[in-house]
């Protein structure tokens, strides 16, 4: 059976079945949430398209794409079916068995100009869930108290549904485009494996080559019920895993030995866990703190302004690092022990014990420098550190002077009541790094106003998105894309 030929009929049926089961509460526009203007702009058909997008988001949540294993193909066919109903032919790109991405294009002219094209990027897969720790079904798309709950509600099916809404609104309004607009739904973002954007580019770059992209990576940050600032991601840290391996003599646990690898590993991990790398200001991080300092309270703002001074810089860096894990990680290379393994039985001293370190490097910082520092710190001949394969690649930052960056910051600031839009270097990884390596000016902005509590749920339990924030985000994203890609 040719699945691609079946896409419109299968996915269309799925739309009808799932939408019918979606709670009525989600079909009605909620009151504005904290920090969200009371009314959504009536420009174009935004309120209607946002309501429609809520249904798509609920449907996508109900399709379990936890990675591993991903199984994004079902969701990819669902998306292609939605596009087909509006007369848009989508390519469902099969990457590995059961795993697919989606590409669709709105053309501005008969001759493609990849250097001008705009990509709307989001990923289909999500991280797994610990179902027993959720208070609702993580794949039930439950609506409660103005929130839509479900794995992927924020990361990244909310962005996926918003991109779909913007793309379809451009088509339905017959917008006169000044550049091609390309919808790209990627797979395997969470583990960056054989179905990820790296392989998608290697196999199918000609289908979605572009000059600009908007993706996840930045956020609309709420504080005390108002939008404090909009962080527009233009760069990101680089992930590398390092194995810590301790070796010794195996034997009976009734006769402890001095070279027990579990003991040596534990001591090494304890030292590494308490280590802080030196502060290194990238250009984007420096501009971020310069813009953020006036928005913080007097005490924090004072220390932000002092971080790069010769007399109080070191103390100021400690204050700011201690104030926020995000700020700490933006300022330096970080090392987080994540996995410990060792032993075969309770009464056996093993010959080997291992730990994994997840290292996040500032762009341009070499892993060799971190390894050298950690070897000096551990100072144990029984312990060695090994960089693991498939490390991330440092991508150049996107320009803070491009027309698209200027449009994003201008529209975001205007739509969020004058809140400043600041350049942002994310500590997490996105598909944008691979795009930047292919000369795409990629920017990250999840356009939904979210609290710290909302953001902390992204990879955790009870992930949710405020429906009012989702509606506002669709509106803002449509205005950004319209201003950049629609001819005046």
C-alpha positions as CSV (number, residue, x, y, z in Angstrom):
1,X,0.0,0.0,0.0
2,X,1.3,3.5,-0.9
3,X,1.1,5.4,2.3
4,X,1.8,8.8,0.6
5,X,-1.2,8.3,-1.7
6,X,-3.3,7.5,1.3
7,X,-2.3,10.6,3.3
8,X,-5.2,12.9,2.5
9,X,-7.9,10.4,3.2
10,X,-6.4,8.8,6.3
11,X,-5.3,12.1,7.9
12,X,-8.6,13.8,7.0
13,X,-10.5,11.0,8.8
14,X,-8.2,11.4,11.8
15,X,-8.9,15.1,11.9
16,X,-12.7,14.5,12.1
17,X,-12.5,11.8,14.7
18,X,-10.1,13.6,17.0
19,X,-11.6,17.0,16.6
20,X,-15.0,15.5,17.6
21,X,-13.6,14.3,20.9
22,X,-11.8,17.6,21.7
23,X,-13.5,19.3,24.7
24,X,-15.8,22.1,23.8
25,X,-14.0,24.4,26.3
26,X,-11.1,24.4,24.0
27,X,-13.2,25.6,21.1
28,X,-14.1,28.9,22.9
29,X,-11.6,31.7,23.2
30,X,-10.6,32.0,26.9
31,X,-10.1,35.2,28.8
32,X,-6.7,36.8,28.5
33,X,-4.2,35.3,30.8
34,X,-1.6,37.3,32.9
35,X,0.5,39.6,30.7
36,X,-1.6,38.9,27.6
37,X,-3.5,41.8,26.1
38,X,-7.3,41.4,26.7
39,X,-8.1,41.3,23.0
40,X,-6.3,39.5,20.1
41,X,-5.9,41.7,17.1
42,X,-8.5,41.2,14.4
43,X,-6.0,41.7,11.6
44,X,-6.7,39.1,8.9
45,X,-8.5,36.0,10.2
46,X,-6.3,35.4,13.2
47,X,-9.0,34.7,15.9
48,X,-10.6,32.0,13.7
49,X,-7.3,30.5,12.6
50,X,-6.0,30.4,16.3
51,X,-9.2,28.6,17.3
52,X,-8.7,26.1,14.5
53,X,-5.0,25.7,15.5
54,X,-6.0,24.7,19.0
55,X,-7.8,21.7,17.5
56,X,-4.7,20.8,15.5
57,X,-2.6,21.1,18.6
58,X,-4.9,18.8,20.6
59,X,-4.9,16.3,17.8
60,X,-1.1,16.3,17.6
61,X,-0.8,15.8,21.4
62,X,-3.1,12.7,21.1
63,X,-0.6,11.2,18.6
64,X,2.2,9.8,20.8
65,X,5.5,10.8,19.3
66,X,7.7,10.2,22.3
67,X,11.3,9.9,21.3
68,X,12.5,7.2,21.5
69,X,11.1,5.7,19.4
70,X,9.5,8.7,17.8
71,X,7.0,7.1,15.4
72,X,6.4,10.6,13.8
73,X,5.1,9.2,10.6
74,X,1.4,9.1,11.8
75,X,1.6,12.7,12.9
76,X,3.4,13.6,9.6
77,X,0.5,12.1,7.6
78,X,-2.0,14.0,9.8
79,X,-0.2,17.3,9.0
80,X,-0.1,16.5,5.3
81,X,-3.8,15.8,5.4
82,X,-4.6,19.2,6.9
83,X,-2.5,20.9,4.2
84,X,-4.1,18.8,1.4
85,X,-7.6,20.0,2.4
86,X,-6.5,23.5,1.5
87,X,-5.0,22.4,-1.8
88,X,-1.4,22.3,-0.6
89,X,0.8,19.4,-1.7
90,X,3.1,18.3,1.1
91,X,6.1,16.0,0.8
92,X,6.1,13.4,3.6
93,X,9.8,12.5,3.7
94,X,10.4,9.0,5.2
95,X,13.7,9.1,7.0
96,X,13.8,5.7,8.8
97,X,11.0,3.1,9.3
98,X,8.1,4.9,11.0
99,X,9.8,8.2,11.1
100,X,9.0,11.1,8.7
101,X,9.3,14.8,8.2
102,X,7.0,17.1,6.3
103,X,7.8,19.9,3.8
104,X,5.4,22.2,2.0
105,X,6.0,25.4,0.1
106,X,4.0,28.5,-0.8
107,X,5.8,30.0,-3.9
108,X,6.2,33.7,-4.5
109,X,7.3,33.3,-8.1
110,X,8.0,30.6,-10.8
111,X,11.7,30.8,-10.1
112,X,12.8,29.8,-6.6
113,X,15.3,32.0,-4.7
114,X,16.5,29.9,-1.8
115,X,18.6,32.7,-0.3
116,X,15.4,34.7,0.3
117,X,13.1,31.9,1.3
118,X,11.6,31.8,4.9
119,X,11.4,28.5,6.8
120,X,8.8,27.9,9.5
121,X,10.4,25.2,11.5
122,X,9.1,23.0,14.4
123,X,9.7,19.4,15.4
124,X,7.1,16.6,15.6
125,X,8.8,14.4,18.3
126,X,8.7,14.9,22.0
127,X,10.6,13.7,25.0
128,X,9.1,10.6,26.8
129,X,6.7,10.8,29.8
130,X,6.6,9.2,33.3
131,X,2.8,8.6,33.0
132,X,2.3,7.8,36.7
133,X,3.6,11.2,37.7
134,X,1.1,13.1,35.6
135,X,-2.2,14.3,37.1
136,X,-3.9,14.0,33.6
137,X,-3.4,11.7,30.6
138,X,-0.3,13.1,28.9
139,X,-1.7,12.2,25.5
140,X,-5.3,13.1,26.3
141,X,-5.2,16.9,25.4
142,X,-7.1,17.7,28.6
143,X,-8.4,21.2,28.9
144,X,-8.5,22.5,32.5
145,X,-8.6,26.0,34.0
146,X,-7.7,27.6,30.7
147,X,-4.7,25.3,30.0
148,X,-4.3,22.6,27.4
149,X,-2.3,19.8,29.0
150,X,-0.2,17.2,27.1
151,X,3.3,16.2,26.2
152,X,4.5,18.5,23.5
153,X,2.0,21.3,24.3
154,X,5.0,23.7,24.5
155,X,7.9,21.6,23.2
156,X,7.2,21.6,20.3
157,X,3.7,20.8,19.1
158,X,2.5,24.3,20.1
159,X,5.0,25.9,17.7
160,X,4.1,23.2,15.1
161,X,0.4,24.1,15.2
162,X,1.2,27.8,15.2
163,X,3.4,27.4,12.1
164,X,0.6,25.4,10.4
165,X,-1.9,28.1,11.2
166,X,0.3,30.9,9.8
167,X,1.1,28.9,6.7
168,X,-2.5,28.1,6.0
169,X,-3.6,31.7,6.7
170,X,-1.2,32.9,4.1
171,X,-2.6,30.5,1.6
172,X,-6.3,31.2,2.4
173,X,-5.8,35.0,2.3
174,X,-4.0,34.7,-1.1
175,X,-1.2,36.8,0.3
176,X,1.1,38.2,-2.3
177,X,4.4,36.9,-1.1
178,X,7.8,38.5,-1.7
179,X,9.6,35.3,-1.0
180,X,8.8,31.6,-0.8
181,X,7.5,30.5,2.6
182,X,8.4,26.9,3.5
183,X,6.7,24.8,6.2
184,X,9.1,22.3,7.7
185,X,8.1,19.8,10.4
186,X,11.2,17.8,11.5
187,X,11.5,14.5,13.3
188,X,14.1,13.1,15.8
189,X,15.0,16.6,17.2
190,X,15.1,15.3,20.8
191,X,17.9,12.7,20.2
192,X,19.5,14.0,17.0
193,X,19.8,10.5,15.6
194,X,19.6,9.0,12.1
195,X,16.2,10.7,11.4
196,X,17.2,14.2,12.5
197,X,17.6,17.4,10.6
198,X,21.2,16.6,10.0
199,X,20.2,13.7,7.9
200,X,17.2,15.5,6.5
201,X,19.6,18.2,5.2
202,X,22.0,15.6,3.8
203,X,19.2,13.8,1.9
204,X,16.7,16.5,1.0
205,X,18.2,20.0,1.3
206,X,17.0,21.0,-2.1
207,X,13.4,20.7,-0.9
208,X,13.7,23.3,1.8
209,X,16.8,25.3,1.3
210,X,16.2,28.8,2.6
211,X,17.9,32.0,3.7
212,X,15.9,32.7,6.9
213,X,14.1,30.6,9.5
214,X,12.0,31.0,12.6
215,X,12.0,28.1,15.1
216,X,11.8,27.3,18.8
217,X,14.7,28.4,21.0
218,X,13.7,31.8,22.4
219,X,10.7,32.7,24.7
220,X,8.3,35.4,25.8
221,X,9.2,35.7,29.5
222,X,6.5,36.6,32.0
223,X,7.4,38.1,35.4
224,X,4.8,39.4,38.0
225,X,2.0,38.9,35.5
226,X,3.5,40.9,32.7
227,X,5.8,40.3,29.8
228,X,9.2,41.3,31.1
229,X,11.1,40.7,27.8
230,X,11.1,38.7,24.6
231,X,14.3,36.5,24.1
232,X,15.1,36.0,20.4
233,X,17.5,33.1,20.1
234,X,20.4,33.8,17.7
235,X,22.9,31.3,19.1
236,X,23.0,28.2,21.2
237,X,25.4,26.2,23.3
238,X,27.0,23.0,22.0
239,X,26.4,19.6,23.6
240,X,29.0,17.0,24.2
241,X,28.9,13.8,26.3
242,X,32.0,12.7,28.2
243,X,32.4,9.3,29.9
244,X,34.1,9.1,33.2
245,X,35.6,5.7,33.6
246,X,37.1,4.3,36.8
247,X,38.8,0.9,36.7
248,X,40.1,-1.3,39.5
249,X,40.3,-4.9,40.7
250,X,37.1,-6.9,40.9
251,X,36.5,-9.1,43.9
252,X,34.3,-10.2,46.8
253,X,32.5,-7.3,48.5
254,X,33.3,-8.9,51.9
255,X,36.9,-7.8,51.4
256,X,36.9,-4.1,50.4
257,X,39.9,-2.8,48.4
258,X,41.6,0.5,48.0
259,X,41.1,0.5,44.2
260,X,37.4,0.0,44.3
261,X,36.3,1.8,41.0
262,X,32.9,2.8,42.5
263,X,34.7,4.7,45.3
264,X,37.1,6.4,42.8
265,X,34.2,7.2,40.4
266,X,32.1,8.7,43.2
267,X,35.0,10.9,44.3
268,X,35.6,12.1,40.8
269,X,32.0,12.9,40.1
270,X,31.7,14.8,43.4
271,X,34.7,17.0,42.4
272,X,33.3,17.6,38.9
273,X,29.8,18.4,40.2
274,X,31.2,21.2,42.4
275,X,33.3,22.7,39.6
276,X,32.5,26.0,37.8
277,X,34.2,26.9,34.6
278,X,35.4,30.4,34.1
279,X,33.0,33.1,32.8
280,X,33.2,33.8,29.1
281,X,31.1,36.6,27.6
282,X,30.0,35.9,24.0
283,X,28.8,39.0,22.1
284,X,25.2,37.9,22.3
285,X,25.3,37.2,26.0
286,X,26.9,40.6,26.7
287,X,24.1,42.3,24.8
288,X,21.5,40.2,26.5
289,X,22.6,41.3,30.0
290,X,23.0,44.9,28.9
291,X,19.4,44.9,27.8
292,X,18.1,42.9,30.9
293,X,19.9,44.9,33.6
294,X,17.4,47.9,33.4
295,X,14.4,45.5,33.7
296,X,15.6,43.8,36.9
297,X,15.3,45.1,40.4
298,X,18.0,47.6,41.5
299,X,20.2,45.0,43.3
300,X,20.3,42.4,40.5
301,X,20.6,45.1,37.9
302,X,23.6,46.6,39.7
303,X,25.4,43.3,39.7
304,X,24.5,42.7,36.0
305,X,26.1,46.0,35.1
306,X,29.2,45.1,37.2
307,X,30.0,41.6,35.7
308,X,32.5,42.9,33.2
309,X,34.3,45.4,35.5
310,X,37.8,44.8,36.8
311,X,37.1,45.6,40.4
312,X,33.8,43.9,41.1
313,X,33.4,41.6,38.1
314,X,34.3,38.3,39.8
315,X,31.9,38.9,42.7
316,X,29.1,40.1,40.4
317,X,29.5,37.0,38.3
318,X,29.0,34.8,41.4
319,X,25.9,36.8,42.4
320,X,24.3,36.5,39.0
321,X,25.2,32.9,38.6
322,X,23.7,32.0,41.9
323,X,20.5,34.0,41.1
324,X,19.5,31.8,38.1
325,X,20.6,28.5,36.7
326,X,19.8,29.9,33.2
327,X,22.1,32.9,33.7
328,X,24.8,30.7,35.2
329,X,24.7,28.4,32.1
330,X,24.7,31.4,29.7
331,X,27.9,32.7,31.2
332,X,30.1,29.6,31.1
333,X,30.7,26.0,29.9
334,X,28.7,23.7,32.2
335,X,29.1,20.1,33.2
336,X,26.2,18.0,34.6
337,X,26.7,14.4,35.7
338,X,23.6,12.6,34.4
339,X,24.1,8.8,34.5
340,X,26.0,6.4,36.8
341,X,26.6,2.7,36.0
342,X,28.6,0.1,37.8
343,X,28.4,-3.3,39.4
344,X,26.9,-6.7,38.5
345,X,25.7,-7.8,41.9
346,X,25.3,-6.5,45.5
347,X,28.2,-8.7,46.8
348,X,30.7,-8.0,44.0
349,X,33.2,-5.2,43.7
350,X,33.1,-4.4,39.9
351,X,36.2,-4.0,37.8
352,X,34.7,-0.8,36.2
353,X,32.3,2.0,37.0
354,X,31.2,4.7,34.7
355,X,29.4,8.1,34.7
356,X,28.2,10.3,31.9
357,X,28.8,14.0,31.9
358,X,26.6,16.2,29.7
359,X,28.8,19.1,28.8
360,X,27.3,22.3,27.3
361,X,30.0,24.4,25.7
362,X,29.8,28.1,24.8
363,X,30.0,28.5,21.0
364,X,33.7,28.5,20.1
365,X,35.0,26.9,23.3
366,X,36.9,23.6,22.6
367,X,36.1,20.5,24.6
368,X,39.8,19.8,25.0
369,X,40.1,22.7,27.3
370,X,37.3,21.4,29.6
371,X,38.8,17.9,29.6
372,X,42.2,19.3,30.6
373,X,40.7,21.2,33.5
374,X,38.7,18.2,34.7
375,X,41.7,15.9,34.5
376,X,43.7,18.3,36.7
377,X,40.7,18.5,39.1
378,X,40.2,14.7,39.4
379,X,43.9,13.9,39.6
380,X,43.4,10.2,39.8
381,X,45.3,7.7,37.7
382,X,42.5,5.2,38.0
383,X,40.0,7.5,36.3
384,X,40.0,8.7,32.7
385,X,37.7,10.9,30.7
386,X,36.6,10.0,27.2
387,X,34.8,12.3,24.8
388,X,31.9,10.4,23.3
389,X,31.0,10.3,19.6
390,X,28.3,12.4,17.9
391,X,29.2,15.6,19.7
392,X,27.5,18.8,18.5
393,X,29.0,21.2,16.2
394,X,29.5,24.9,17.0
395,X,27.4,27.0,14.6
396,X,28.0,30.6,13.9
397,X,25.5,33.0,15.5
398,X,22.7,34.4,13.4
399,X,23.1,38.1,12.5
400,X,21.6,40.7,14.8
401,X,21.6,43.1,11.9
402,X,19.5,41.2,9.4
403,X,16.1,42.4,8.1
404,X,14.4,39.4,9.6
405,X,15.8,39.9,13.1
406,X,14.7,43.5,13.0
407,X,11.2,42.5,12.0
408,X,11.0,39.9,14.8
409,X,12.2,42.3,17.5
410,X,10.0,45.2,16.2
411,X,6.8,43.2,16.0
412,X,7.3,41.3,19.2
413,X,8.0,44.4,21.2
414,X,5.0,46.1,19.7
415,X,2.6,43.2,20.3
416,X,3.8,42.7,23.9
417,X,3.1,46.2,25.0
418,X,6.5,47.6,24.5
419,X,8.5,44.8,26.3
420,X,12.0,44.9,24.9
421,X,13.2,42.1,22.5
422,X,16.7,40.9,23.5
423,X,19.2,38.7,21.7
424,X,19.3,35.3,23.4
425,X,21.8,32.5,23.5
426,X,19.9,29.3,24.5
427,X,21.5,26.8,26.8
428,X,19.4,24.1,25.1
429,X,19.8,22.7,21.6
430,X,17.6,23.2,18.6
431,X,17.4,22.3,14.9
432,X,18.6,25.9,14.2
433,X,22.2,25.0,14.7
434,X,22.2,22.7,11.7
435,X,20.4,25.4,9.7
436,X,23.0,28.0,10.7
437,X,25.8,25.7,9.5
438,X,24.1,25.9,6.1
439,X,24.1,29.7,6.0
440,X,20.5,30.1,7.2
441,X,19.8,33.1,9.4
442,X,17.8,31.2,11.9
443,X,16.1,32.7,14.9
444,X,14.3,31.1,17.8
445,X,11.0,32.5,19.3
446,X,8.3,30.4,20.8
447,X,5.8,33.3,20.7
448,X,3.6,32.2,23.6
449,X,3.8,34.3,26.9
450,X,4.8,31.8,29.5
451,X,5.7,31.8,33.2
452,X,8.7,30.1,34.8
453,X,6.3,27.4,36.0
454,X,5.0,26.8,32.5
455,X,8.6,26.6,31.1
456,X,9.7,24.2,33.9
457,X,7.0,21.7,32.8
458,X,8.4,21.4,29.2
459,X,10.4,18.2,29.8
460,X,8.7,17.4,33.1
461,X,5.3,16.4,34.3
462,X,2.0,18.0,33.5
463,X,3.3,20.0,30.5
464,X,0.7,22.6,29.6
465,X,0.1,25.7,27.6
466,X,-2.3,28.6,28.5
467,X,-4.9,28.7,25.7
468,X,-4.9,32.5,25.8
469,X,-1.1,32.5,25.4
470,X,-1.4,30.1,22.4
471,X,-3.9,32.3,20.7
472,X,-1.7,35.4,21.2
473,X,1.3,33.5,19.9
474,X,-0.4,32.5,16.7
475,X,-1.4,36.2,16.2
476,X,2.2,37.4,16.9
477,X,3.8,34.8,14.6
478,X,1.4,35.7,11.8
479,X,2.2,39.3,12.1
480,X,6.0,38.6,12.1
481,X,5.7,36.4,9.0
482,X,3.3,38.8,7.2
483,X,5.6,41.8,7.8
484,X,8.6,40.0,6.4
485,X,7.2,37.8,3.6
486,X,4.2,39.6,2.3
487,X,4.6,42.3,-0.4
488,X,3.2,45.7,0.5
